[in-house]
Amino acid sequence: MDKKIKIGIMGVGMIGDVHIKNIRKDGRGEVIWIASRTQKTLDRKMKKYGISQGTLDYREILQDPQVEAVIIASPPHTHTEMTLATLEAGKHLLLEKPMAISYEGIRQITEAVKKHPQQLVLECSCRHTRLQPKYPFIKNIIDSGKLGKVYHIHHHHLMRRTFIEYNPAGKWSLEKQKAGGGPFLDQGVYDLSFHLGLLGDVPNLTSIKSFTKKNLKTFPDKNIHQDIEEHGAAYMEFEPGLSYYYERGAGVHCDIANETRICGTKGGLRFGFNSWDPPIIEYFSVNEKNQEISKKLTVDMADHEDNYALITHFLDCLIEGTKPQMTPDLAAKHLDILFRILNTEK
């Protein structure tokens, strides 16, 4: 391929770095612009990657007719404004998760996407989920009928660490006004993308009971403003006939490994869906003699890289016309469930 897709990136923090590296690894795109909030970061990243065009005002990127696609990798509270401007400028878009931090943000983005059907908008919660080998492997088991009718999902993951220990520059992640929420918006978009996708995105929420808890973790930095949830759980019921117990936490005084259990009328599964979890899927059933059986199935994860798969998928959608694995409408459905867990006002 001679012509490379010209890309601008808004936000060159931790995940912006990752996107630049993977675009270069793929080879079909070229980052020609970056935008940052501070001059210090902008200068450092332009020098690091040899990118000649940088700005503190993302609108400059949108004014360049050479730019065909944009990646929004800035903190969540900026997503709505940047998305609307990007679509209005006629650019394709890879939008970091969570797509929005309010119902109003969801409404504005989904309506804008409908007004610009010629433009691709891919939301990033297909990363770690629908673009990795465990997803089709497990979905094939379910679709084959080996589990019978799936009637219950149980998922939990509790960590003592928080986002800020993973990314020290991410103090914004502890403020609801900027992040929208804690672990439910940071990781919950992945949980729902994976679990509900296994069932063909058919289940519709009918009822929910939940709790959330905050102010569990103390940080040495007294300048940190913290008002997000750190622990919570929900019992949800969906049509047709599915229940789902779901627990998430970061900053909790307990560590429980990421684990999903799926129960069907003929069989069940137990696994950790993250690509970095063990590649083992435990399958439980009975044989023709009604004897209990269990098997450990291994998924080949050797060549998979989550963020590289995301960029490859985005470029496949742009160049090959591949169907996007996470549309704004579907991301909005997942956010609605998470907002209900968090009792976010409409």
N, C-alpha and C positions, 0 to 999 in steps of 0.2 A: 504494500500500500504506500503510494507516494505522498498523498495528502493526509496530513494529520489533523485531527479535530482540535481546534484552538480552544483552550479552556482557561477560565479565570476562577480563582479560588478566593472566597471571602471568609477569612479566618484562617490564620496559619499557626495555630497553637499545636497541641499534641496531635490531633487527628488530621489537621491540615497537612502536617509533615508527612503523615502516613499516606495520604492521598497523592501527594506529589511524587513520592517514591514509587508508588504502584502504577501511576500513570506512565512514568518513565520505564518501568519494568515491562508493562504491556506493549508500549511502543507505538500505539495507534493514536495517541493523544499528545498534546504539548501544552504545558502550562505557560501562558504568555503574560499573565497578570496575577498579582496577589494583592489582597487588601488586609490590613491589620489595624488594630485599634490604637497602637502606639508606634511612634517613629522608631524607637529603639528596636522593637521586634521586627518591624518592616525592614530596616536596614540589615539586620542580622540574617533574616531569611532570604532576602534578595541576594546577598553575598554568598550565602551557603549554597544556594541552588543555581546561581548564575542567571537569575530572572531579572530582566532589565526594567520591567514596568511594574511599579508598585504604587500604592495609594493608601491614604487614610480615609478616603471616601469611596465606598464600594460602587457608587454610581458612575465613577469614571470607567470602571470595567464594563458596565452595561452600555456605555456610550460608544465603545469601540466596535465597529462593524465586523472586525476580524473575529471577535469572540463568538463562538457558536454555542458553547455550553458553559454553565457555571456550577460550581460546587459551593454550597453554603455549609460551612464548617464552624460557624461562630456559635456562641452560647444560645440556648433555646429561645430566650426572650426576644432575640433579634430576627427569628425565622420568618415571622409573618410579614413584617415590613419588607425584608429582603426578597422573599418569595414573590410578593405582589409586584415589586419593581422589576424583578427578573423576567416574569411572564409578560409584563407590559412591554419590556424591551425586546421581546421575541427570542429569548434564549432558552435552550433546553436546560434541565436542572436536575442535579443530584442533591437531595435535601437531607441533611443529617437529622437523626432522631433526637428527641421527640419532635415531630413535625411542628407542633404548636403547644402552648402551655395554657390555653384557655379555650372554652367553647367558641368564643367569638373569633379567635385565631383560626380554629378549624373551619368555621363557616366561611371566613374570608378566603382562605386558601382553596377550599374545595370549590367554591363558586368561581374563583379566578381560573382554576384549572379547566372548568367546564367552558369558560369563555375563550380559552386558548387550546383547543383540541389538537392543533397541529404541533404542539410542543410536548416533548417527553418530560415527565416529572417522575423520578424514581426516589422513593423514600428509603432510608438506609436500614430499616429494621429487618430487611431480608438478610443482612449481614449476620453471621453466626447461626442463621436459622435456615432459610429456604435455599440458600446457595451452597450449603455444605452437605457432604455425603450421607450423614445420618438421616437427614430429612427424607429424601426419596426412599432410602432403605426401610425406614419405619413406616412411611406412608404406603409402600407397596405391601407390607405385611397386613396393614389394616384394610387396604382396598381389596386384598385377596379373600377376605372373609374369615381368615384364620382366628380372629378374635371374636367373631360373631358381631353382635351389636355393642358398640362402645357406649357404656352408660356412666362411667366415672373417670375423671382425671384427678390425680393428686400430685401437686408440685410444691416443693419447698426448697428454699436456699437462704441461709442466714450467714452473715459475715460480721466479724468485728471491725474489719477495715471499711473505709468509706471511699468515695470517688476521689477525695482530695489527697488521700495517701497514694493513690494510683497516679494522680496528676496534681502535683503541688500547686500548679498555677490555676487550678480550677476552684477557687474559693466561691465563685458564683454558684457552684453546684449545691451549696448549702443554703441558698436563699430561694425561697419559693417564688418570689417575684421574678427571678431570673431563670430558674430551672424548672419551675412548675410543680416540682415535687422531688422526692428523694429516690430511693431504689425502685419504686414502682414505675416512675417515668424513665429512669435511667436504664433499668434492666427489664421492666415489665413489658415494654414494647417487643422485646425479643421473645419473652415467654409466650405471649399471646400469638405472636407471629408463627411460632413453631407449633404450639399445641392446637390452635384452632385451624391452622392450615392442614394439619394431618387429617382433619375431618372435612376437608374441602371448603372451609370457610362458610359452612352451612349454619352452624349453631348460632341462634339468636338469643341474647340474654333476656330472661323473663323475671328473675328475682336475684337479689343480692343482700347479704348481711356481712358487714365488715367492721374491723377496728383498725386504728392506727395509733402509734405511740411515737413521741419525739422527746428531745432533751435527754437522751440516754448517754451520749458520748460527750466528754469534755475535751476541748482542744487547748493546747498550750498557748496558742495565739489568741489573745483576748480581743483582737480586732475582728475576729471572725463573727459574722452574723449568721446564726443558724436557726431556721424555723421550718425545715422540711421534716416529713415523717422519716423515721429510721427503721421502724418495724411495723408490720401490719399483716393482716390475713383477711381472706374473704371466702365465704361459702356462696357459690353461685349456681343457679339453675338456668339451663338453656333449653330451648326447643331444638331438636326433638328428643326429649328424654335423657338429657345429659346433665350430670352434676359435676362440679369442679371445685375442689378445695385448693386454695392458692395462698402461699405464705412467702413473704419476701422481707429481707432485712439487711441493712448495712449500717454499722455502728451499734449493733446489738451485742450484748454480753453473752454471746454464744456463737459457735461455729457449727453449721450443719451443711454438709455437702449438697451441691446442686443435684436434685434427683426428681425424676418424673415417674409416676406409676399410672399406667393406663389399664383399666379393667373392662373386659368385654364378657359377653355371655358364654363364649367358648374358650377364651384365653386371655392372657394379660402380658404386659411388658413392663420392665423396669430399666431405666437408663438415665444417664446424665447427658443432656442434649448438647451442651457446649462442645465445640470442636476440641477444646483442650481437656475435656473430661475423658475418662477411659473409653476406648472405641468398642465397648462391649454392650450389647443389647441382650438382656435376659428375657427369655420367652417361656411362659408358663401355660400349660394346657393339659388335656387328658388324651390318651390314645383310644383306639377303637375298643379296647377292653376296659375302658373307664379307669385306667391307671394314670396316676399323676406323673407328668413328665415336665422337665425343664431343660432348656438348652441355653448355652451362651453363644451368641452370634457375634462375629467380629466384623466391624465396618472398616474398610480400607480408607484411612485418613492420611496416608503417607504424603500425598502430593497436594494436600489442601492448605490454602492460606486464606483466612476469612476476608481480610481487607483487599487482597489482590483479586479474590473472586468477585467482590463487590464492584471494583473498578472495571474488571473484564466484562461483567454483566452490563454495566452502564454503557460501555462502549459497544457491546454487542447490540444493545437496544438501539443505539444511535446509528450504527453502521449496517447491521444485519437485519434490523427490524424485529429483533427478539421481543417477546412479550415481557413487560416488566413484572418482576416478582413481588413488588410492593407498590401499589398505587396509592395516591392520597386518600381516595375513598375508603380503601381497606385500612390504611393507617388510622383514619378517623374513627372507624368502628372500634379498633383496639383502644384508642385514646378515650373514647366514650366510656368503655368498661373501666379503665384505670381511673378516670375522673370520678366515676361513681364510687369506686373503692375509697378514694380520697375525699369524697363528699365535696367535690369542686362545684361551685354554683354555676348554673347555666346563665 
